[in-house]
């Protein structure tokens, strides 16, 4: 049994108990929970330059949601919250995060980016929130680190907790690739994630998609897909 956050009759967050399959940790999850995940935090600190680059990125993405702007947003795999820090400069909403690395969660909490109660220890394959709780659920270079055998489970969970929008910001490859990642095999998997979503979830409409080119954005080469659930 695990604790899951849901909505009470006053539309506020509450904790409820529900049964969970308690997804068995994968090699990839253990990788990010440990020393490699801690080292990643050191390489990706919250500099003003990094946040400004992400503000520009999010300004483009959010422009496609303005007809029905999200008021409750979950980042799956938030790390220290660089995306949330950027989003808060653009859009007023209630932000939530799940993150398996304790050091990252502690920094996100200690920096007072979002309330500690909105930060949960969790993984994409087993999200500790109730169905359709969020207007927007997104990943940013997180699906690439999920083993292909577990990817559909992760997407099912993201789909489950979203009431409207699903966003993936990832590395693109027309054909699936296992890419060596800083000397490690089996920890970075590129593919056409947009096609994967559409092939597996018939109730999604494409709202927008695009590409952020590193020389012009100071970001990595990101491809993004924004979906909306059909009514």
matplotlib code that plots the C-alpha trace (Angstrom):
import matplotlib.pyplot as plt

x = [0.0, 1.2, 0.1, -1.4, -2.5, -6.0, -8.6, -11.2, -14.6, -13.1, -10.7, -7.6, -4.8, -5.3, -3.6, -5.5, -4.4, -4.6, -3.1, 0.0, 1.8, 5.0, 7.0, 10.3, 13.2, 15.1, 18.8, 18.1, 16.2, 19.0, 21.6, 19.9, 19.2, 22.9, 26.2, 25.6, 22.5, 24.3, 27.0, 24.4, 23.1, 26.6, 26.8, 23.4, 23.2, 20.5, 22.5, 20.6, 21.9, 20.3, 17.0, 16.8, 17.3, 14.5, 12.3, 12.6, 11.8, 8.7, 7.4, 7.1, 5.5, 3.0, 1.8, 0.0, -2.0, -3.3, -6.9, -7.1, -4.0, -3.0, -3.5, -2.0, 1.3, 3.4, 6.9, 8.0, 11.7, 12.1, 15.7, 16.4, 13.6, 15.2, 12.1, 9.8, 12.0, 11.6, 7.9, 7.2, 8.6, 6.0, 2.9, 1.0, 0.0, 0.3, 3.4, 4.2, 7.3, 8.3, 12.0, 13.8, 17.1, 17.0, 19.7, 17.8, 14.5, 16.2, 17.6, 14.3, 12.7, 15.4, 15.5, 11.7, 10.9, 7.6, 6.1, 7.7, 4.3, 4.2, 7.5, 7.3, 9.8, 8.6, 9.3, 7.5, 6.3, 4.6, 3.4, 2.1, -1.0, -4.6, -6.1, -6.6, -5.2, -3.1, -3.9, -0.4, 2.0, 5.4, 8.9, 12.0, 14.8, 13.4, 11.8, 15.2, 16.5, 13.7, 14.5, 12.3, 10.8, 9.4, 8.5, 4.9, 4.3, 5.7, 3.6, 0.5, 1.1, 1.7, -1.5, -3.4, -2.6, -3.2, -6.7, -5.8, -2.2, 0.8, 4.2, 7.4, 10.7, 13.2, 16.0, 14.8, 15.8, 13.7, 14.6, 15.1, 18.8, 20.7, 23.2, 26.4, 25.9, 29.1, 30.7, 27.7, 25.5, 21.9, 21.0, 20.0, 17.4, 16.5, 13.4, 10.4, 8.6, 5.8, 5.0, 5.2, 2.5, 0.2, 0.7, -0.2, -2.9, -5.7, -7.3, -4.5, -4.6, -1.4, -1.6, 1.9, 5.5, 8.8, 12.6, 15.0, 18.4, 21.4, 23.4, 20.4, 19.0, 21.9, 19.9, 20.5, 18.9, 15.4, 12.3, 9.0, 5.5, 2.4, -0.7, -4.3, -6.7, -9.8, -13.1]
y = [0.0, 3.5, 7.0, 8.8, 12.4, 13.1, 15.9, 16.3, 17.8, 21.3, 20.6, 20.7, 18.2, 15.4, 12.1, 8.8, 5.2, 3.1, -0.2, 0.0, -2.6, -1.1, -1.1, -2.9, -0.5, -0.9, -0.6, 2.8, 4.1, 2.8, 4.6, 7.9, 7.4, 6.9, 8.6, 9.3, 11.1, 13.2, 14.0, 15.1, 17.7, 19.2, 19.5, 21.1, 23.7, 26.4, 29.2, 32.3, 31.5, 28.0, 29.3, 32.0, 29.5, 27.4, 30.4, 31.0, 27.3, 27.3, 30.5, 28.8, 25.6, 27.4, 29.5, 26.4, 26.0, 29.6, 28.7, 26.5, 27.2, 24.6, 25.5, 22.3, 21.0, 17.9, 17.4, 13.7, 13.5, 17.1, 16.8, 20.2, 22.0, 23.9, 23.7, 24.6, 27.7, 28.8, 28.1, 30.1, 33.2, 32.8, 31.1, 31.2, 27.6, 25.1, 23.0, 19.4, 17.2, 13.6, 12.7, 9.5, 11.1, 12.3, 14.9, 16.5, 16.4, 18.0, 20.8, 21.4, 21.6, 23.6, 26.2, 26.8, 26.4, 24.6, 23.5, 20.4, 18.7, 18.9, 17.1, 13.3, 10.4, 8.7, 7.2, 7.5, 3.9, 4.3, 7.9, 8.6, 10.7, 10.0, 9.8, 13.0, 15.2, 17.5, 19.7, 19.2, 16.4, 16.6, 15.1, 16.8, 14.4, 11.7, 9.2, 8.8, 7.3, 4.7, 1.2, 0.4, -2.6, -0.1, 2.8, 1.9, 1.5, 5.0, 6.5, 4.8, 6.4, 9.8, 9.4, 8.3, 11.3, 13.9, 15.4, 17.3, 17.9, 15.6, 17.0, 15.2, 17.1, 14.5, 13.5, 12.3, 9.4, 8.1, 4.6, 3.5, 3.7, 2.7, 5.5, 5.3, 7.9, 9.2, 5.8, 3.8, 1.6, 0.9, 4.3, 6.5, 5.4, 7.7, 7.2, 9.0, 9.5, 11.4, 8.4, 6.1, 8.2, 8.2, 4.5, 3.5, 6.1, 6.6, 9.4, 11.9, 14.8, 16.6, 20.2, 21.2, 20.0, 21.5, 21.4, 23.5, 23.7, 23.9, 26.7, 29.0, 28.1, 27.1, 24.0, 20.5, 19.5, 18.9, 17.7, 18.2, 17.0, 18.5, 16.3, 16.9, 14.2, 14.0, 14.7]
z = [0.0, -0.7, 0.1, -2.9, -3.2, -4.4, -4.3, -1.6, -2.0, -1.7, -4.6, -2.3, -2.1, 0.4, 1.1, 0.6, 0.8, -2.3, -3.4, -5.6, -7.6, -6.0, -9.3, -8.9, -9.2, -12.5, -13.2, -14.7, -11.5, -9.3, -11.5, -11.1, -7.3, -6.7, -7.3, -11.0, -10.2, -7.6, -10.1, -12.6, -10.1, -9.9, -13.7, -14.0, -11.3, -11.4, -13.1, -14.3, -17.9, -17.8, -16.4, -19.0, -21.8, -20.4, -20.0, -23.8, -24.4, -22.2, -23.6, -27.0, -25.6, -23.3, -26.1, -27.4, -24.2, -23.7, -24.8, -21.7, -19.6, -17.1, -13.4, -11.9, -13.3, -12.6, -13.7, -13.8, -13.0, -11.9, -10.5, -8.8, -10.6, -13.4, -15.5, -12.7, -11.9, -15.5, -15.7, -12.6, -14.3, -17.1, -15.7, -12.4, -11.5, -8.7, -9.4, -8.3, -8.8, -8.5, -8.4, -7.3, -6.3, -2.6, -3.0, -5.8, -3.9, -0.9, -2.9, -4.6, -1.2, 0.5, -2.3, -1.6, -5.3, -4.5, -1.2, 0.2, 0.3, -3.5, -3.9, -3.9, -4.1, -7.2, -10.6, -13.9, -13.8, -10.5, -10.0, -6.4, -7.4, -8.3, -11.7, -13.8, -11.0, -13.2, -16.2, -17.6, -16.9, -18.6, -18.9, -19.9, -21.0, -18.7, -21.1, -22.8, -19.5, -19.2, -20.6, -23.6, -21.7, -19.1, -21.4, -22.0, -18.2, -17.7, -20.4, -19.0, -15.6, -17.1, -19.2, -16.1, -13.9, -16.7, -17.2, -20.3, -21.5, -21.9, -22.9, -23.7, -24.3, -25.3, -27.7, -31.1, -33.3, -36.2, -35.1, -31.5, -30.4, -27.2, -26.9, -24.8, -22.0, -20.4, -20.7, -19.7, -21.9, -21.2, -19.8, -22.7, -25.3, -28.2, -30.4, -31.9, -28.6, -30.3, -32.5, -29.5, -27.7, -30.7, -31.4, -27.9, -26.8, -29.3, -27.2, -27.8, -30.2, -31.3, -30.1, -31.2, -31.6, -32.4, -32.1, -30.0, -31.8, -29.4, -31.4, -31.1, -27.7, -25.5, -24.7, -26.0, -29.3, -27.9, -29.8, -28.1, -28.5, -26.8, -26.7, -25.4, -24.4, -26.5, -24.7]

ax = plt.figure().add_subplot(projection="3d")
ax.plot(x, y, z, "-o")
ax.set_aspect("equal")
plt.show()
